[in-house]
Amino acid sequence: MKILFATMQFARGYGQGTERYVALLCEGLAARGHDVVVAAGDPERRGPRLKLGALTQDAPRTLFVPTRGWNAVRGLPPAAWRPLLQRERPDVVHVVNPAHIGGGVAEAALELGLPLVITIVDFWWLCPKHTLQHFERGVCDANVTWPECLRCLAATDARPLVRGVAALPGLRSLALPVLYAGKAMLRGTPADELRRWTRRQEYALDLLDRAAIVIFLSAGGRTLLAPRLKKARSTTILVGLDPRWRAGARPPIDSTPRRPQDVTLGFVGALAEHKGPHLLLAALHQLGWRETRVLVAGGGTDARYEHRLRELARGLNVTLLGRVPTGEMPALLAGLDLLVVPSTWPENLPQTVLEALATRTPVIASDVAGISEVIGDPRLLFEVGSVDALAACLRDWCAAPRAAESPIPLPTRDEMVEATLDVYEWARTVGAAGRADRPESRPEPRVHAT
C-alpha cells in the first residue's frame, strides 16, 4: 500500500508533536513494507523555496509544498494538486495538519476518488489560530463570526499598527479587513480565497464530513469537534510511543519531601503563549524559588513572547535550551525531577505528557481536555491559566512527590501503526472518499469507532 501524508511542515529540522506523529507512522509503515511519501510545507523558510512536488528529503521521501501563511484555507487549488497525486498514485491520502498548506490537497483527493483519511492534531478546523484561544475570554467556544476571529488575530499580531487598530472600536470593523486582505493580496492570495476565509469553518468541517474517516488523537479532541460533524465517520487512536521510551523508564519515585533548591523542573514545547511557559516562571517568582533549576526546551516564532520569557527568567535559575532533537528527549526527561505542562488551550494529548508517563517522569499539568484524561491523580492537575494554582501544585508536589499513572492503556508505536493500517484498509474497502452511501454493513476498524 502507498500512503501520501500531507501536513504543514516536515523534515528541515521540524520536530514538534505533529512531525513526530508523522515520523512514527512513516517508520512503522515502511518497516511493514508499505510505501510512504510526505507532502509538507516549510512555513519558517528553513530551506529554499521550491515548486510543488520537488524533493526535499529521501527518507522518508518528502515533497515540497508552497505555503500561504496562517490564513490559508484552501491554499493551492485542487487543480494544482491533481498532477502530483496522479504522478504518485497513492492508495490513501492522509491529511494530518493542513495549516499553511490549506485543504486543497483534500479536495483534490476527493475529486480523484482517493480514500481520504484526516487526523485531528489541533483545532485548525475551528480556529484560524489553531488554539481556540480567545483574546478576551480564554478558551473560545468557536461559535464566533469571522470579524471577531479577525479581531482575535489582530490582538496578538506582531505589527504594532494592527494591534493599535484592533483596540479602536470605531475603526477596526472596517480597517482590519482592509489591512489583512491587502497584505494577503500583495502575497498573491486570490480573491476567492479571501471570501473563503469568511466561511472557513464551514469549508473545513465539510472536508471532514467528506473524508472516508477522521482520526482523533484524544477523547478531549473528539468531545470538542465531533459534535460539529454531520456525517463523518471517526475513530480514536492514541499516539503510540517508540519502545525506547519505556526502555528508559525510571524506578518508582521516592516520596521523600524535596527542597525546592534541590529540584530540577522542565518545560518541553513550543515557546508560545498557549503553551504557558510564562505561567511556570511567574509561579516560581511568586514562590520565591530562585534557586530551583528550570530547563526550558523548545523554540518559537514570536519574538515578542520570547523576549517576555527572557524578562521573566531574570532572577531565576532558568536555562533556555532551544529546540532539542527528538533523539535527545529521553535523556532530557531523565534529568528532570518534575515536568510541568502549563497549557492554556485544549490540548490534544501532547506527546510530551505521554513520554513522561512512559518513562515514569513525574508530571503536573493544566486541567484541560486532552491532558486530564491520561493523568489519573487530580492532585497533579491545576486550574488552567492560574499562577496561584500552579504555585500551589508545585509546593504540594515538593511536599509529597508522586508520579502520574494513566487510567487508560497507552499504546506502543506498533499498536498505533496497526490500528492506523486498519483504518486505511477500511477506507479503501468503503471506496471513494466522501460517498454519502457508505453501507453500514462494511467492516470497521478494530479501533473504537463511532
C-alpha positions in Angstrom: 0.0 0.0 0.0 1.2 3.5 -0.7 0.2 6.4 1.6 0.7 10.0 0.9 0.8 12.2 4.0 0.0 16.0 3.7 1.0 18.2 6.5 2.0 21.7 7.5 5.8 21.0 7.9 8.2 18.1 7.9 11.9 17.5 7.6 14.2 20.6 7.5 14.6 20.3 11.3 10.9 20.5 12.3 10.2 18.1 15.2 7.1 19.1 17.2 4.4 16.7 18.1 2.7 16.6 14.7 6.0 15.9 12.9 6.9 13.2 15.4 3.5 11.6 14.9 4.0 11.5 11.1 7.6 10.2 11.5 6.4 7.4 13.8 3.7 6.3 11.2 6.2 6.6 8.4 8.8 4.4 10.2 6.2 1.8 11.2 4.6 1.6 7.8 7.9 1.4 6.0 9.0 -1.4 8.3 5.9 -3.3 7.2 6.8 -2.9 3.5 4.4 0.0 2.7 5.5 2.9 0.6 5.2 6.4 2.2 5.6 9.9 0.9 5.2 13.2 2.8 4.0 16.4 1.1 4.9 19.2 3.5 5.4 22.9 3.7 8.2 24.9 5.2 6.4 27.9 6.9 9.6 29.1 8.7 11.5 29.1 5.4 14.4 27.0 6.7 15.3 25.9 3.2 15.0 27.1 -0.4 11.6 27.9 -2.0 10.8 25.1 -4.5 7.9 24.1 -6.7 5.1 21.9 -5.6 6.3 18.2 -5.5 10.0 19.0 -5.5 12.1 16.5 -3.4 13.4 17.9 -0.1 14.4 14.6 1.7 14.9 11.0 0.7 13.9 9.1 3.9 11.0 9.3 4.2 10.6 10.7 0.8 9.4 14.3 1.3 8.0 16.6 -1.3 7.8 20.4 -1.0 4.5 22.3 -0.7 4.4 26.1 -1.1 2.7 27.6 1.9 0.2 30.5 2.1 0.6 31.6 5.7 -1.6 31.1 8.8 -4.6 32.3 7.0 -4.6 29.7 4.2 -7.9 27.9 3.9 -7.8 26.1 0.6 -4.2 27.1 -0.2 -3.2 25.7 -3.6 -6.3 24.8 -5.6 -7.2 21.2 -6.3 -6.1 21.7 -10.0 -2.5 22.3 -8.7 -2.5 19.1 -6.6 -4.1 16.7 -9.1 -0.9 16.2 -11.2 1.1 15.4 -8.1 -1.5 12.9 -6.9 -1.8 11.4 -10.3 2.0 11.0 -10.5 2.4 9.5 -7.0 -0.8 7.3 -7.3 -1.3 6.8 -3.5 -3.8 4.2 -2.3 -4.7 6.6 0.6 -4.2 10.3 1.2 -3.7 11.1 4.9 -4.1 14.8 5.7 -2.5 15.5 9.1 -2.2 19.3 9.5 -3.5 21.5 6.7 -2.3 24.7 8.4 -0.3 26.9 6.0 -0.8 24.5 3.1 -4.7 24.5 3.1 -7.3 21.9 2.3 -6.8 21.9 -1.5 -5.0 18.6 -1.3 -8.0 17.0 0.4 -10.3 18.4 -2.3 -8.1 17.0 -5.0 -8.1 13.6 -3.4 -11.9 13.6 -3.2 -12.1 14.7 -6.9 -9.9 11.8 -7.9 -11.8 9.3 -5.8 -8.9 8.5 -3.5 -9.6 7.4 0.1 -9.1 10.4 2.3 -8.1 10.0 6.0 -7.8 13.0 8.2 -6.1 13.2 11.7 -7.1 16.0 14.1 -3.9 17.2 15.6 -5.1 20.7 16.6 -8.1 22.9 16.1 -7.3 24.5 12.7 -10.7 23.1 11.7 -12.5 25.6 14.0 -10.0 28.4 14.7 -7.6 30.3 12.4 -5.1 30.4 15.3 -5.5 26.6 15.8 -5.6 27.0 19.6 -9.1 28.1 20.4 -7.6 31.0 22.5 -9.9 34.0 22.5 -8.2 37.3 23.1 -10.6 38.2 25.9 -12.4 35.0 27.1 -9.7 32.4 27.4 -10.8 29.2 25.7 -13.1 30.0 22.7 -16.3 28.0 22.0 -15.7 28.6 18.3 -19.2 30.0 17.9 -18.0 33.4 16.7 -18.2 35.5 13.5 -15.3 35.9 11.1 -14.9 39.6 12.1 -14.4 38.5 15.7 -11.9 35.9 14.6 -10.1 38.7 12.7 -10.1 40.9 15.8 -8.7 38.0 17.8 -5.9 37.5 15.3 -5.1 41.3 15.3 -4.9 41.5 19.1 -1.8 39.3 19.1 -0.4 40.5 15.7 3.3 41.2 15.6 2.7 44.6 14.0 2.0 47.4 16.4 -0.2 49.2 13.9 -2.5 46.2 13.6 -2.7 45.8 17.4 -3.5 49.5 17.7 -6.3 49.4 15.1 -7.7 46.3 16.9 -8.1 48.4 20.1 -10.2 51.1 18.4 -13.9 50.1 18.3 -14.9 52.7 15.8 -12.2 51.8 13.3 -11.4 48.1 13.5 -14.5 46.8 11.8 -13.5 48.5 8.5 -9.8 48.8 8.9 -8.9 45.2 9.9 -10.4 43.5 6.9 -8.6 46.0 4.6 -5.2 45.5 6.4 -5.4 41.7 6.3 -6.9 41.5 2.8 -4.3 44.0 1.5 -1.4 42.0 2.9 -2.8 38.7 1.6 -3.4 40.1 -1.9 0.2 41.5 -2.0 1.3 38.0 -1.3 -0.7 36.7 -4.3 -3.7 35.3 -2.4 -6.7 35.1 -4.9 -10.0 36.9 -4.2 -11.9 33.6 -3.8 -9.5 32.5 -1.0 -10.3 35.8 0.8 -14.0 35.1 0.5 -13.5 31.5 1.6 -11.8 32.8 4.8 -15.1 34.4 5.9 -16.6 30.9 6.0 -13.5 28.9 6.8 -15.1 26.8 9.5 -17.9 25.7 7.1 -15.3 24.8 4.5 -13.1 22.9 7.0 -16.0 20.9 8.6 -17.3 20.0 5.1 -13.9 18.4 4.3 -14.1 16.3 7.5 -17.6 15.2 6.6 -16.5 14.1 3.2 -13.4 12.2 4.4 -13.6 8.4 4.5 -12.7 8.6 8.2 -11.5 11.1 10.7 -8.9 10.0 13.4 -9.0 11.7 16.8 -5.9 11.5 18.9 -7.7 12.1 22.2 -11.1 11.9 23.9 -10.8 15.7 24.5 -10.3 16.4 20.8 -13.3 14.2 19.9 -15.5 15.9 22.5 -14.7 19.4 21.1 -15.0 18.6 17.4 -17.1 15.5 16.8 -20.5 17.2 17.7 -20.0 19.7 14.9 -19.7 16.9 12.2 -22.8 15.9 10.4 -21.9 12.6 8.7 -18.2 11.9 9.3 -17.0 8.5 10.3 -14.5 8.8 13.1 -12.3 6.8 15.4 -9.8 7.5 18.2 -6.2 6.2 18.1 -3.8 7.5 20.8 -0.3 8.3 19.7 2.0 5.4 20.2 5.5 5.6 21.6 8.8 4.3 20.3 10.0 1.4 22.5 13.0 3.4 23.7 10.7 5.5 25.9 9.6 2.5 28.0 13.1 1.1 27.9 14.3 4.2 29.8 11.6 4.1 32.5 12.9 5.1 35.9 12.2 3.2 39.1 9.2 4.1 41.3 9.5 7.6 42.7 10.9 8.3 46.1 8.1 10.1 48.0 10.5 11.8 50.4 9.8 15.6 50.5 12.2 17.7 48.4 13.7 21.0 49.0 12.8 23.4 46.1 16.5 24.3 45.6 17.3 20.6 45.0 14.6 20.1 42.3 15.0 20.3 38.5 11.9 21.4 36.7 11.3 21.1 33.0 9.1 22.6 30.3 9.1 21.0 26.8 7.2 22.5 24.0 6.8 25.5 21.7 7.7 28.8 23.2 4.2 30.2 22.6 1.7 31.8 25.0 -0.9 29.0 24.6 1.7 26.5 25.9 2.1 28.6 29.1 5.8 28.6 30.0 5.3 32.2 31.3 2.9 30.8 33.9 5.7 28.5 35.2 8.2 31.3 35.5 5.6 33.6 37.2 4.7 30.8 39.7 8.4 30.4 40.6 8.7 34.2 41.2 5.6 34.0 43.4 7.0 31.1 45.4 10.4 32.8 45.7 12.1 29.7 44.3 15.1 31.5 42.8 17.5 28.5 43.1 15.2 25.9 41.6 16.7 24.7 38.3 14.4 25.1 35.3 15.2 23.6 31.9 13.1 25.1 29.0 13.3 23.1 25.8 11.6 24.4 22.7 11.7 27.1 20.0 9.2 29.7 18.9 8.4 32.1 16.2 7.0 35.0 18.3 9.9 37.3 19.1 7.8 39.5 21.5 6.8 36.5 23.6 10.3 35.1 23.7 11.5 38.5 24.9 8.8 38.3 27.6 10.0 34.9 28.7 13.6 36.1 29.0 12.5 39.0 31.1 10.5 36.7 33.4 13.6 34.4 33.7 15.6 37.2 35.2 16.5 36.3 38.8 15.6 32.7 38.3 17.8 29.6 37.6 16.5 29.1 34.1 18.3 27.6 31.1 16.7 28.1 27.7 17.9 25.1 25.7 16.3 25.9 22.4 15.0 23.1 20.2 16.0 19.7 21.5 16.3 16.9 18.8 13.8 14.1 19.4 16.6 11.6 19.9 17.9 13.6 22.9 14.5 13.9 24.6 14.8 10.7 26.7 18.0 12.0 28.2 16.4 15.4 28.9 13.4 13.8 30.7 15.7 11.5 32.7 17.4 14.6 34.1 14.2 16.2 35.4 12.6 15.7 38.8 9.3 17.1 37.5 7.9 18.0 34.1 5.4 21.0 34.1 2.8 21.3 31.3 1.0 24.6 31.9 -1.0 24.8 28.6 -3.9 27.3 28.4 -5.6 25.7 25.4 -7.5 22.5 25.0 -4.6 20.2 24.2 -4.9 17.1 22.0 -3.0 14.7 24.2 0.5 16.1 23.8 3.3 13.6 23.2 5.4 15.2 25.9 2.9 14.0 28.5 2.8 10.5 27.0 6.6 10.3 27.0 6.7 11.4 30.7 4.2 8.7 31.6 6.1 6.1 29.7 9.4 7.0 31.4 7.7 7.5 34.8 8.9 11.1 34.8 6.7 12.9 37.3 4.4 15.5 35.6 2.0 18.1 36.7 -0.3 19.8 34.1 -3.2 22.1 33.4 -6.6 20.6 33.9 -7.5 20.8 30.2 -9.2 18.5 27.8 -6.6 16.3 26.2 -4.3 16.1 29.2 -6.5 15.3 32.2 -7.8 12.1 30.5 -4.3 10.4 30.9 -3.4 11.8 34.4 -5.3 9.8 36.9 -4.4 11.8 40.0 -6.3 15.1 40.4 -3.6 16.4 42.7 -1.3 16.6 39.7 -3.6 18.9 37.8 -4.1 22.7 38.3 -6.5 25.3 37.2 -5.9 26.5 33.6 -4.1 29.8 33.4 -3.8 30.3 37.2 -0.4 31.2 38.5 -1.7 30.7 42.1 -2.9 27.2 41.3 0.3 26.2 39.6 2.4 27.6 42.5 0.3 25.6 45.0 0.6 22.4 42.9 4.4 22.9 42.8 4.5 23.4 46.6 2.3 20.3 47.2 4.4 18.1 44.9 7.6 19.0 46.7 6.0 18.2 50.0 4.8 14.8 48.7 6.4 13.8 45.4 4.4 11.4 43.2 4.3 10.2 39.6 1.2 10.1 37.4 -0.4 6.8 36.5 -2.5 6.8 33.3 -6.0 5.4 33.9 -6.1 4.3 30.3 -3.7 2.0 28.4 -1.1 3.8 26.4 -0.3 2.2 23.0 3.1 1.4 21.6 4.1 2.7 18.2 3.4 -0.7 16.7 -0.1 -0.8 18.1 -0.7 2.7 16.7 0.6 1.7 13.3 -1.5 -1.5 13.2 -4.6 0.5 14.2 -3.9 3.1 11.6 -3.4 0.4 8.9 -6.9 -1.0 9.9 -8.2 2.5 9.2 -6.6 2.6 5.8 -7.9 -0.8 4.8 -11.3 0.1 5.9 -11.2 3.4 4.0 -10.2 1.5 0.9 -12.9 -1.1 1.3 -15.6 1.6 1.7 -14.5 3.1 -1.7 -14.1 6.6 -2.9 -13.9 9.1 0.0 -16.8 11.3 0.5 -19.5 9.0 -0.7 -22.8 9.6 1.1 -24.0 6.0 0.6 -21.4 4.3 2.8 -23.0 0.9 3.7 -23.4 0.3 7.4 -22.5 -3.4 6.9 -18.9 -2.7 5.8 -16.3 -3.9 8.3 -15.0 -1.1 10.6 -11.5 -0.7 12.0 -10.5 -2.6 15.1 -10.1 0.6 17.0 -13.0 2.3 18.8 -15.3 3.9 16.2 -18.5 5.9 16.2 
